[in-house]
Amino acid sequence: MKKTPVTSIDVARHAGVSQSAVSRTFSKVPTQSGVSEETRRKVLKAADELGYRPNALARSLITQRSRMVGVLFSYLDNPFYANALELICHGLQRQGYHALVFMMPDTLADVDATVSDILQYQVDGLITASVELSSGICDHCLAQGIPVVTLNRLQDNPQLSSVTTDNVGGGRLAADALVAAGCRRIGLIAGWEGASTSRDREFGFMAALRSRGVELFARTVGHFDLARTEDATLRMFDVSADQRPDGVFVVNDYMAIRAMDVMRSRLGLRIPRDVSVIGFDDTAMADLPTYELTSVRQPVRQMVDGALRLLFERIAAPDVEPQHLILGARLVRRTSLRSAAPDDRPEPRPDDIAAPGNDGSSSKTSDLARS
């Protein structure tokens, strides 16, 4: 015979308190529950004796809050996004929320269909990373009062809050560092060209080269995919020595690590003697002795903290104006970037500093600062 579930009313009677006191005791945000410590002890003792467990679904019907946030990713094989997801989940849990994680399909039409399905779960908000959303689905979310925050992506809709690194400034740092290291045949391996991150990093990189009077020597596209990155690297470097770059910027570490493996194992190139390599993200793998990859650092913890803050603000006050946080980028120099001979070093520019974001976090840091 199935046992009748214990309810909050049963706990209230057993503890000698009101039902609302039981509900507040099991609030996911205890600091807002307004329950005395003595009442809390009574309720918890009664709940333990009766075997009571709060019903989150029932509570959501009363509060009209599911305390779930949809978290959307296209892929997690890039360590940057795996780290971001872990930080997002922990950050949500600290505030009494839970992540409803979805991996998005490849096509925009399928993404919109999947997001429509997600909204049936009555999520309180959405955080998207490595995901492009159509204007239609964004408008639908806003019309339903569901706040959307994009992480490491920019959307065309200005009503969506966003958090990014200064990708344009980070691209400039990479170009300046390669030129300062004495590289003269400079290449670029771009990511997926539909992604704002790849476009912005390339834009800043090209602008800095032009300001230095340097023309891009070679360009290929890795699409943020390992197999395509391998092909792109071979196309760029499997040529005679005078036809290949002596320095290359790869727009994220995920591709840069694969490019370094190909250069060494397939082509026998020495890094940085034959070619200097710079990535973007500064993932944990960049710091491994195997790679020692020079990389533009994204402050992933601060990015996630900012995204969660913007999300919670819009959940609490849906009419609050959207914000667009841009955090400062910083180049972390390691041995994949060669040191220039004194005669090869160009005159420094007055603005050769870390790319500042609007958080003011890196206004005075050298662009060649070591970790």
N, C-alpha and C positions, 0 to 999 in steps of 0.2 A: 504494500500500500504506500502510495506516494505521500511523503511528509509535507504537511502544510508549511509554506515558507513563513519565516518570522518577519513581521512588518515593523516599521518604525513606531507604530502605535503600541505594539507589544513591548518594545524596548522602553518607550516612554512610561508605560504603566509599571514595568518592573523597576525602573530607576526612580520613579516618583517625580518625573519632570514632564514638561509639555512636549508635544510632538515636534513643535518648531525648534525646541532646544536640541532634540535629536538630529534634526535636519541640519541645524547650524553646526553641530559638533562634527558632522561628517562632510561639511563644506569642503570643496577642493581648495578653497583659499582660506585657511584657518584664521589668518590675521584679520579677516573681515567678518568672522562669524559672530563675534560679540557674546561668547559663552564663557562664563567664569571657569576657573580651573577646577573648582569643586564639582560643578555640574558636568564638566567634561569627564572627570574621573568616574562619576556615577554612570554616565551614559556608556562609556567604554567598558566598564565592568559589567553592566547589564547586557550589552551587546555580545560580550565574550561568553557570558554564561548561557545566553540564549542561542548563540551561533548565528547572530545577525550579520548580514552583509548588505550594504546600501545598494539600491538598484539605480544604476546610472541612467538607464533609459527612462525610468519613471521620473526621475528628477529632471531630466531634460524636457519632458512634457510640461512640467510645472513652470520651470524657469525660462522655457523657450530658448535655451542654450544647450547645445550638444556638448560643449567644451571639447570639441574635436576640430582640428585644423587640417585641411587637406594640404599635403606637401607633395609637389609634383616635380619629378625629375625625368629627364630623358635617358640618362645613363649614369652608372655609378662606378664604372671601371676606371675613370679618372679619379685618383686619390683625393683631389681637391674637393670633389662633390661628395665623396664618401665621408670625408671629415666634416663637411658642412652639414650633411644629414644627421650625423651623430650629435653635433652641437645643437641643431634645431630641436631634435627629439628631447634632449636633456633640458633645453631652455623652456620648451613647452611644459614639460612635466613639473618643473619648478613652479610654474604658475597655475598648476592644476588643470592643464590641458593635455590632450594626447594627439599624437600625429596619426593621420590616416594617410599612409604613404602609397602613392601610385607611380608606376613607371609608365611614361607616356609613349605612344606609338610614334613612328617616324614622320607620318604625313600630317599636315596641318588639319585636314578634314577629320582624320581619326582622332587627333588631339581634342578637337572641339566636341566630338561625340563622347569621348571618355570623360571630359570635364563635365558635360551635361549629366552623365551618370553619377559622377562624384557629388554633384549638388543635391542629388536625391538623399544623401546622407545627412542633410541639414548641417553641414559644417559651418562653423562660425567665421571662417576666413580661409584664404588660400595663400600659400607661399609657393612660388614657382622658381625653379632654378634649371638652367639649361633647357628651358622650354619656351617656345614661341607660341603666343596665343593670338587668335584673330581678334580684330576689333569687335566683331559680333559677340563672341563669348565674353569678352571683357565688359562690354556694355550690359550684357545680361546679368553678370555678377553684380555690377554696380547698381543696376535697377532692383535687384533682390536684396540690396543692402549687405552684400557679402564683400568685405574688404579684400583686396588682392595686393600683395607685395611681391615684387620681382627681385630676385637675388642674383647678382652677377649677370643681369640682362636689362636692357632698356626696351620698353614697348613704345609704340607710337602714341598710345593713349595717355595724355598727361594726367588723367584722373587716377592712374595707378601709382601707388608709392613704389619707390625702387631704392635699392642699395647696390652700389658698384664701387669698384676701385677706379681711380683715375686712369682708365685704360689708355687714353690719348697720351697723358703725361708719362705713363709707364713705357709706351712705345718709344717716346722721345729718349727716355733714359737708356733704353737698349741701344738705340742708334748712336747716341753720344758716347756710350761706353765702347762700342766696337771701333768707332773712329779714333777715340782716344788711345785705344790699344794698338793703333797702327794698321788696322785692317783697311784695305783699299778696294778689294773685290768683295762687296757685301751682298749677301743673299737673304731672302725671306721665305720661310715656309709658313703659309697662312693656314687658318683653320677653315671651318665651314663658313662660306662667304655670306650666308644668310644670318649669321650670328652677330649681334652688335659688338660683342667683345672682340672678335677677330677684326671686324672692320675698324673699330676705334684704335686698336693697338697698331694696326697697319697704318692708319692715317697719321698717328703721332710719329711712328717710325719714319715714314716717308717725309713728313714735314721737317723732322730734325736732320735727315740726310740732305735735303735741299738747302737748309740753312747753313750746312757745312760745305756746300758745294760738291757733294758726293752723289753720283748717280747709282741707283740700284743695279747691281750686276746680274742678278738672277732671282726668279720668283717661281715657286711651285705651291701647290695647295695640298695639305694633308687631311683636310676635312675633319679634324679631331678624331681620326680613325687610324689604328696602328698599321693595318695593311696598306692603306693609302699613303700613310706617312712614309712607310718603307719604300714604296714606289717613287714617291716624290723626292726622297733623299737620293735614291739611285739616279734619277733623272738629272738631279742637280750636280752630283759629285762623281758619278762614274764616267768621267771625261778626263782629258789631259789636264795636267797641273795648272797650265795657264788659262784653262777654261772653267775652272771651278772656283767658287768663293774661298777666300781665306778667313771669312767670318760670316756667321749666319745667325739670324734671330728667328727662333721658332716660337709661335705665339702662345704655346702653353707647354708646361713641363712634360705632360703626358706624351706629347709628340716629340719633344726634345730628347727625352730619354731613349725612345726608339730610334731616332735619327742618329744619336751617338753610337748606339749598338751597331747600326748598319755601317756607319763610317769606319768603325774599328774592325768589326768581324768580317764584313763583306769586302771592304775596300782597302783595309790596312792603313787607314789614315790615323795620324797621331793628333790628339787633342791636348793642348791647344797649338802645338807646333805647326801642324799643317792647316788647321782650321779652328778658330775660336767659336764657341757656341754659347748663346744666351737663351734662356727660356722665360716663362712667365707663370707665376703662381707661388713659387718657392714651396713646393710640397716636400714632405719628409724625404722622398727619394732623392731630391736634388742634393741633399746634404750627405748622402751616403759616400763613403770613400771610393766606391766604384765609379761614381759620376762626378762628384764635386762640381755640380752644375751651377754656373752663375745664373741668377734668376731675378726677375722683378717680383718682389713679394706682395702678395695680396693678404691683408690682415683679416683672415677668414673668421676669427672669433669676433672681432669688432663688427664685421659685416653681418654675421648672424645676429649678434646682440642688437644691432641697429634695425635689422629686418623685424625682429620680434617686437621691439619697442614700437615701431611704426604700426605693426599689425594690432597690438593690444590697444594702442591709442585710438585706432579707427573702430575697433570692436566696441570700446567704451563710448566713443563719441563719433557716430557714423558721418556726421557733417563736418568733421575736422578736415582741413585742407590737406591734400596729398603732399608728401615730401619726397625729395629726391636727394638721397645722401650719396656723396662722392668722397670716398676715403683716399688718403694719400698713398701713393705708390713709392716703393724704395727698392733700389737695386742692391742685391746681396752678391758681392763678388766672391767667386771661388776659382778653382784652378782651371776650369774650362775656358776662361778668358785669359789670354796671354797678357803679360805686362809689356808695355811699349818701351822700346829704347828711347832715351831722352830726346834724340833727334827726330823721332817719329811723332812725338806728342804735339798736337795742335795747341794753340793758345786757348786757355779756358775762357768760356763765355761767362758773363756776370750771373746768368741764371742757371749755372751748372749745379743745381741742388736737387734734392728729392722732389718729385712731383707732388705739390700740395693738394690735399683734398679739402672739402669745405668743413671738415671737422678740425682743421688746424693741427693735425697730428704729426705732420712732418715738415714744418715750415723751414727748418734750419738744418736738416740732415743731409750730409753729402751724398751725391748720387752714386758714389762708389764705396759707400759705407760697408764694412764687413760685418757679417753676423757674429 
